[in-house]
């Protein structure tokens, strides 16, 4: 059984699992092995399995509700309640869960903890949140921030460090370690982050103590992220025409991450690029990491920043970050140092940013960079992977990449090593 294939951050990894399954399923003798894969109906996964007929399970289906009812009845037997109370409790929970097994899992964890100290009563069941998972998540956040007035919730959440941490967690492209998260949210230390996240309890997987910097911090289920950023019309409050009190704007979340990576984390590395050897040279990359005393955590966050800052910038709503990142030649140089085999990803991110710019004046400038990166830079690097500046100067005068390279010509001529001296005499004329 492969459960929740859609939950993986690494779509390449998910695709490889899917491809192995599809490739080998038909070669397995009939009856010897059965494989069940569960997933949300996401386009890439449905496309990969298009030769198979999926079994769809809807929350409101009779069979799903019957299974959920059996699960609830079995769990209620663990509590000291008479049969009449158990039956009524089962009916109430079935209604509150709205067909969601995950809701039942969460509330039974809550009831188990309560039952350790006191006998459960029907009132405890009635007091659980209505509205399935959405209701459970909202009740959890309201309990954290206290109060009854909507304005109180919003103002308290707006300035709370928990919002900043959640912005990062809903936007990141892979799971972060506790150390990485503490850096991106600019916390005083890792203990601060642990204490900030603790009230979320079972909605989050987080190290119990701050002395585990390399442990991952993860939202417990994709539905938590979906609830925080959901902007489908049915989730809009019809009275106020607004989202729920703890809604996170996903563009703002990407902007927050991109701004930190671009303005605070990457600049020191952009200024210390070693140019010995070719861009794929392991020795040169080792010097970038170890020669400057970078510890493991800093290495992994640098790799994250280089690989994904462009994705965050392209998805953000801050044109200053978009322009600053994608029109910086050192960014392309650093990307090639740290992720030499993934330059295509950076160019794809540039393409996304160009398309999203629409009629914005920035679109024209980004178009210059696309006309350089895809037809000139990418094939040139395959032939001769050296520093990016000579290839920028190949563009016609007046094009932004050419202008940027020319502005920094003197500095880079000085820094280019003897091993590629031909570049100094030919490309930099």
N, C-alpha and C positions, 0 to 999 in steps of 0.2 A: 504494500500500500504506500503510495507516494501522496502525502497530504499537503494541501495548500501550495501547489507549485507556483501560483501567482505571488506568493509572499516573498520570494527571494528578491533581494536587491539586484543581484547579478544576473541580468537577463541573458548574458552569454552563457553562464553556467546553466541556467534553466533550459536554454535552447539546446545545449549539448546533451542534457538529460533526455529531453524530448526526442532529439535525433537518434540517440542510442535506442530508445524504446521503439520508435517507429521502424528503425532499420532492422531490428532483431525480432520484433513480435511475430512476424509472419514466418520466421524460420524455426520457431519453437513448435515441436510436435503438439498437436491438439490435445488439450486436457492436462498437459504436464505442468503448466504454469499459467496463472491468471494474475494480471496486474491491474490494479485500480488506481487511477490518478484523480485527485480532487483539486478543483481550481475554480476561481471565479471565471465567468465567461469573457475573458479578455481576448482581444482580437488576435494577438500574435500566437497565443496558445491554441485558440480555436482553429486558426489557420493551419498550424502544424498538425493538428489531429483531424483535419477535415475529412480524412478517409474513414473516420469512425463516427458512429452515431452516439452523441453524448446523452447521458441520463440527467435530465435537469431536475434539480430539487428546489422547489420554491417554498418560502417560509409558510405560505398560507395553504399549501397542499395538505390534504387529509392525512396522507401517509406520514408526512413529516410531523404533523401535530400529534398523531398517535404515538410515534416514536418518542417525541419530546415528553408526552404525558407519561409514558412508561418510565422514562429516565427520572422525571420529577417524583413520581410515586415511589420509586425504589430509593431515592435519596432521602425522602421525608421519613422513611421507616427508621432511619438512624436516630431520630429525635423522639423524645418521650412525649408523644401526643396521642390522644385517643383517636379511634378510627374516624369519628365524625369530624374532628378538627383536621385530621390528615386529608380527608376527602375535600374539605372546604379549602384547605391550604393549597392542595394540588390544583383545584379549579382556579384560584386566584393567581397562582404562579403561571399557569398556562396562559391566562389572559394577559398578564403583565409581560411575559416573555415575547409575545407576538411572533412565535415560531422560531425564535433564536436560541439555539443550544448554548451559545457563548454567554448570553444573558444569564441563563440558568447556572452555568459554571461560576460566573462571578458572584451571583447572589448566594449560592450555596457555600462558597468560600467565606462570605460575610457571615452567614448563619452559623457555620461550623465554629467560627471564632467566638461568636456570641454564646453558643450552646456550651462552651467550656466553662463559662462562669455562671450561667443561669439557665433555667428551663425556658424553652421557647414557648411563646403564646401566639395565638392567631393574630394578635395585633402586630407582632413583629413581621409577619408575612404581609399584612395589609399595608404596613409602612414602607415596604420596598418600592422603588421607583416604577412608575408606569411608562409605557412607550417603548419597550424593548431596549435595544442597546443605546439608541440615541438618548432615551430617558435616563438610562443608567449613567451614561457619561456626563450628562448635564448635572445630574444630582451629585455625582462625585465632585465636580468642580465647584458647585454651589456650596457643598460642605467644606471644601478647602478654604473658600474665600468668605464664607459666612454672610449674614445679612439677608434681607428679603427684597430690598429695592433693586431694580434693574440697574439704575445709575451707579449704585454701590458696587455691584459685581464688575461692571465694565471699568470703572475708574481704578478699582483695586487690581484687576487683572492687567490693565494697561501698563502700570508701572512696576509690575512684579517680575523678579528674575525668572520665575517659572515660565512666563510668556517667552522670554528671550531663548530659554533652553528648548522650549517646544518649537519655536520658529526654526531652530537649527535642525531638530529631529525630524520635522515634516519635510524639510527641503533637501537634506543630505542624500547623496547618491550611493552611499554605502554606510554600513553601521560604523559608528565612531567608538573609540575607546574613551574611558573616563577622562584620561589625560587630554585627548584631542578635544573633547567637548568643553573641558574647562578652559582651554585656550581660546576656542572660537567664541564662547560667551563672555570671555574676558573676566572670569571669576577670580576672586582673590586667591583661592586654592581649590583643590579637589574636594576637600571637606565641605566647602560651601555648596558645590554642585550636588553632592550626595544629600545634604540637608534640604536643598531646594526641591529636589525631585522626590524626596521620601513621601510626602503626602499623597502622591499619585498611587502609591501602593501597587496593587496587582495590575494596573494599566501599563506598567513599565517594568522592564527587566533592567536592573541597575545593581552595581556592586553594593553590598551592605555597608562597606566601610571604604574610607578614602585611601587605604593603603594597597589598593588593587588597581593601579593606573592603566593596566593593559586589558582589563575586562571591558566587554562591550556594554554600551547603554543602548537599549532598544525599546521602542514601543512594543507592547506585548502582542498586539494584533493590528493588522492593516486597517481594520475598521476604526481604530482610535484616530489614526491620521485622517481617514476619510471624513470622520465626523468633524474634526477640527477645521478642515479646509473646504468642506462640501459647499458648493454654490449652486446646486440644482434648485430649480424653482420651488419644488415641494418643501424644501428646507427653509424657505424664506418666511419670516413672520408676517402674516397678511395684515396685521394691525399696524405694525411699525415699518413694514417694507424693508426689514433688516434681517441679517442672519442672527444666530443665537449669540448670547453674551460673550462666549469664549471663542468665537470664530477667528481663525487666522487667515489673513490674506496671503495666498501662496506666492504671489509676485513680491509682496513685501518681505516674505520669508527668504526667498531667493536673493533679494536685494541685500538683506542683512548679512547673509553668509558671504555673498560676493564682495561686499564692501569690506568686510574684515579681511578676507583672503587677499584682495587686491591692494588695499591701502596699508595693511598692517603686517601681513605674514610674508607676502612674496617680495616686497622691495629689497630687503637685505640680500636675498639670493640673486635677484636680478642684477645686483651690483657686484657680484663676486664670481661671475661665470668663468671657469677655467677654459682656455681655448687650446690646450695642448691636444694634439691628435684629432681624429675625426669625431663626429658627434656620437657615434655609437661606441666609441672607445671606452671599455670598462674602466681603465685607469683614470680617465678624465672624470667619469661619473663618480668613481670612488673618492677622488679628490674633492668633488663638490660636497659629498656627504661627510667623509671622515676628516679630510684636511682642514675643515673648518669646525671641527669638534661637535658635529651634530650627533645627538643621542638618538636612540631608536625611535622614540615618540616623535621627535622633530622630523626625522626622515620620513615617517609614514604620513605626517601631516603635510610636509612639503610635497610628497608624491600626490596626496589627495588634492592639494591646492592647484598643482600644475595640471593634473588630469581633469579636474572638475570645475575649477573657477569659471571657465568659459561657459559651461552648462548653466551655472548659477547666474552669470552675467546675462546670457542670452534670454533667460526666463524672467529676469528682473524688470522693474519698471523705472530704473534709474539710468538714463542715457549717458550720464557722466561715467559710470562704471563700465558700461558697454563700450563706449568710445575709448576710454583709457586702457582697457584690457586688450581689445582686439586690434588697436592701432599702435601697439607697442612691439617693436622688433625684438627686444630682449625676451618678451613672453614666448615668442616662437623659438628663440634660441634655447631658453630654459626648458621648454616642453621637449625639445629634441634631446636635451641632455638627460632628462629624467624619464621620459617615456618615448624613446626613439622609434618604437614600432607602432606608435598610436597617433602619429601626426595627423592621420586622416580624421581622427575624432575631433581635434582642434578645428580643422577646416569645416567639419560638419557643424560644430558649434557656431563658427563664424557665419555659416550659411543660415542657421536658425535665427541668429541675431539680425542678419540682413533682411530676412523675410519679415520679421516682427517689427522692424523699424517702419515699414509701410511708407507713408508720405513724409516721414520725419526728415529734416535736412541731413541727419546722420546717415541715412540710408545711402546717399551718394558716396560718402566717404567709405563706408563699409563695402560698397560695391567695388571700389578700387582695390580693396584688400582681397576680395574674392577673386577678382580678375588676376591678381598676383598669385594667391595661395594655391588655387586649384590647377591652372594650366602651366604655371611656371615653377613655383616652389616644389610642389609634390613630385613631379617627374624629375626635376633637377636633383633632388635629394636622393632619389633612388639610384641615380647614376653616380653621384659624387657627394656624399653627405658631409659637407663642411659647414662653416658658419653661414647664417642666412643673409647677411648683409650684401654680399656680392649678387645674390639672386634678386634682392630688392632693387639694386641699382640697374638691373637689366630692364626694369620697367621704364616706359617713356617718361621724360621729364614732365613735371606737373602732376603725375600720379602720386598719391599720398605715400605709398611704400618707398618710392624713389626719393621723395622729399625727406622722409624720415631718415633714410640711410645716409643721404647727403649731409644732413645736419650733424650727424655723429661720425662723419667720415674720419676726421683726424684722430679721434679717440680709438676707433676700431682698427685703423691702419696700424696704429702703434701696438695694439694688443694681439693682432693676428700672428700666430707663430711662424717660424721659419719654414716649417714643413709644408705650408701652403702659400709660400711667398709669391707664386704665380698669380694668386688672387690679388695680392697687393699691387702688382704692377699692371695687371690687365683690367680687373673689374673696378678698381677704384680710380680710374682716370677721370 
